[in-house]
Amino acid sequence: MLRLAKDEIAFLRWLHTNGGQGTFSALVKPSFVERMIAAKYVATEADACRPDTVRYQLTENGREALGLHEKR
């Protein structure tokens, strides 16, 4: 389990609050996103309707990590 930075926790919380998913412009990619993807906390997919947009989805691993952090 990764030790989460404040911005990573905020990102996971944002996804959780938004029903487990959110979108960003493909040109805007927070620096920590690759780490979240590698840890399987977040999954990505291209938005078929808007090719300049990436959809981020909170995974079960991400929910667990967020839940463990919230208990602290």
WOWO-V507316 format. One line per field, one symbol per residue. psi: psi as a letter, one per 40 degrees, with the letter a starting at -180 (. if undefined). Layout:
psi: ???
This chain:
psi: hihhiddddddddddddfeeiiiiidehhideddddddefdiiiiihddgeeihhhhhidddddddddddd.
